[in-house]
Amino acid sequence: MHWIYLSLAIIFEGAGTIMMKLSKGGENIIATILIGVFYIICFGWLTVALKGIPLNIAYAIWCGVGIIIATSAGYLIFGEALSGLKVLAIIMIVGGVALLNYASS
């Protein structure tokens, strides 16, 4: 169940990050408010997830998947460039998270 909580934390973190871009530096008040709402929800779920998942594992996964969400949203929603080097870096992050999980089991 704690993995579901971590997944929810990641989803809301991704939504909050997307709202940062949509807020246009605070000009879009709705998106700016949603940043706070989504991050409060995110940290709530992350706190609950940490009851059953070690901090180093949860935080590494949260950050790694968050980077993937932010990069994907940048490319798919906002038309940002995605170079081969960026893709390689993301693959390395995912590989590192997988190794961290393997080392902990």
Secondary structure, DSSP 8 states (H G I E B T S, - for coil): -HHHHHHHHHHHHHHHHHHHHHTTTTTSHHHHHHHHHHHHHHHHHHHHHTTTS-HHHHHHHHHHHHHHHHHHHHHHTT-----HHHHHHHHHHHHHHHHHHHHH-
